[in-house]
Amino acid sequence: PNNHFKKSELYSFITGKASTAIARRLQKNFKQAGVEITIEQWSVLYHLWKEDGMSQQQLGDATFRDKPSITRLVDNLEKLNLVKRVASKEDRRINMIYITPVAKDLQEKTMELANQTLNEALVGVTNGQIEIAKEVLQLAA
């Protein structure tokens, strides 16, 4: 029947709900700590903290966002003085995105908040259960 989930669909549904709940909690924790960026903006910064100087296309791929979405996110991050666009030396049609010192200063605080949020979300979950969940989700992917 059409109303039954396939196993892989069920895992996607459950992980999607968990991901949304954790993102909402992280946004709440950011706001309470006075960090005035969105989770979407933070996800872009997160990838730039790992590898500064990515192209907008690379950032879109890394954050699973389309061209218009990543352009809007980078525009807003630029307005907040958190990133700067620099035309690529090899191809001036390509913008390379670099973090600013202001963004660098946010890294430690937001990573601590992200770890705190994840710890809050996993209260009562054992390490063994986490490992089993990882195995199951890797099989479903």
C-alpha positions as CSV (number, residue, x, y, z in Angstrom):
1,P,0.0,0.0,0.0
2,N,1.0,3.6,-0.6
3,N,0.8,4.7,3.0
4,H,3.7,2.5,4.2
5,F,7.2,3.9,4.5
6,K,10.1,2.1,3.0
7,K,12.8,1.7,5.6
8,S,15.1,4.3,4.0
9,E,12.2,6.8,3.8
10,L,11.5,6.3,7.5
11,Y,15.1,6.9,8.5
12,S,15.1,10.1,6.4
13,F,11.9,11.2,8.0
14,I,13.3,10.6,11.6
15,T,16.7,12.2,10.9
16,G,15.0,15.2,9.3
17,K,12.8,15.7,12.4
18,A,15.9,15.4,14.7
19,S,17.9,17.7,12.5
20,T,15.1,20.4,12.5
21,A,14.7,20.1,16.3
22,I,18.5,20.5,16.9
23,A,18.7,23.4,14.5
24,R,15.8,25.2,16.3
25,R,17.5,24.6,19.7
26,L,20.9,25.9,18.3
27,Q,19.1,29.0,17.0
28,K,17.6,29.5,20.4
29,N,21.0,29.0,22.1
30,F,22.6,31.5,19.7
31,K,19.9,34.1,20.5
32,Q,20.2,33.6,24.3
33,A,24.0,34.1,24.0
34,G,23.6,37.2,21.9
35,V,24.9,35.7,18.7
36,E,22.9,37.4,16.0
37,I,23.3,35.1,13.0
38,T,21.0,32.4,11.6
39,I,21.8,28.7,11.5
40,E,22.0,28.9,7.7
41,Q,24.6,31.7,8.0
42,W,26.5,29.7,10.7
43,S,26.6,26.7,8.4
44,V,28.4,28.8,5.7
45,L,30.8,30.2,8.3
46,Y,31.4,26.7,9.6
47,H,32.7,25.5,6.2
48,L,34.8,28.7,5.8
49,W,36.4,28.1,9.2
50,K,37.4,24.6,7.9
51,E,38.6,26.0,4.6
52,D,38.8,29.7,4.1
53,G,38.6,31.0,0.5
54,M,36.0,28.7,-1.0
55,S,34.0,29.7,-4.1
56,Q,30.3,30.4,-3.8
57,Q,29.7,27.2,-5.8
58,Q,31.8,25.2,-3.4
59,L,29.9,26.7,-0.4
60,G,26.6,25.9,-2.1
61,D,27.7,22.3,-2.6
62,A,29.0,22.0,1.0
63,T,25.8,23.4,2.5
64,F,23.4,21.8,0.0
65,R,22.1,25.1,-1.2
66,D,21.3,26.3,-4.7
67,K,22.9,29.3,-6.4
68,P,20.3,31.9,-5.4
69,S,20.2,30.7,-1.8
70,I,24.0,30.8,-1.3
71,T,24.2,34.2,-3.0
72,R,21.6,35.6,-0.6
73,L,23.4,34.1,2.4
74,V,26.8,35.5,1.3
75,D,25.2,38.9,0.6
76,N,23.8,38.9,4.2
77,L,27.0,37.7,5.7
78,E,28.9,40.4,3.8
79,K,26.5,43.1,5.2
80,L,27.2,41.8,8.7
81,N,31.0,42.1,7.9
82,L,31.5,38.4,8.5
83,V,32.8,37.5,5.0
84,K,34.2,39.3,2.0
85,R,34.0,38.4,-1.7
86,V,37.2,38.5,-3.7
87,A,37.3,37.8,-7.5
88,S,39.3,34.7,-8.3
89,K,42.7,35.5,-9.8
90,E,42.2,32.6,-12.3
91,D,38.6,33.4,-13.3
92,R,37.2,36.8,-12.4
93,R,33.6,35.4,-12.9
94,I,34.2,33.3,-9.8
95,N,33.9,34.9,-6.3
96,M,36.1,33.5,-3.6
97,I,34.6,33.9,-0.1
98,Y,36.9,34.7,2.9
99,I,36.0,35.1,6.6
100,T,36.7,38.4,8.3
101,P,38.3,38.9,11.7
102,V,34.8,39.5,13.1
103,A,33.8,36.0,11.9
104,K,37.0,34.5,13.2
105,D,36.0,35.9,16.6
106,L,32.7,34.1,16.5
107,Q,34.2,30.7,15.8
108,E,35.0,29.6,19.3
109,K,31.8,30.9,20.9
110,T,29.5,29.4,18.2
111,M,31.3,26.0,18.2
112,E,30.9,25.8,22.0
113,L,27.2,26.6,21.6
114,A,26.9,23.9,18.9
115,N,28.6,21.3,21.1
116,Q,26.4,22.4,24.1
117,T,23.3,22.0,21.9
118,L,24.3,18.6,20.7
119,N,25.0,17.5,24.3
120,E,21.5,18.8,25.3
121,A,19.9,16.9,22.4
122,L,21.7,13.6,23.3
123,V,20.9,13.6,27.1
124,G,19.9,10.1,28.0
125,V,21.4,8.6,24.8
126,T,24.3,6.2,25.4
127,N,27.5,6.1,23.3
128,G,26.4,2.6,22.2
129,Q,23.1,3.8,21.0
130,I,24.8,6.6,19.1
131,E,27.1,4.1,17.4
132,I,24.2,1.8,16.4
133,A,22.3,4.8,15.0
134,K,25.3,5.8,12.9
135,E,25.6,2.3,11.6
136,V,21.9,2.1,10.7
137,L,21.9,5.5,9.0
138,Q,25.0,4.7,7.0
139,L,23.3,1.5,5.8
140,A,20.2,3.4,4.8
141,A,22.1,6.1,2.9
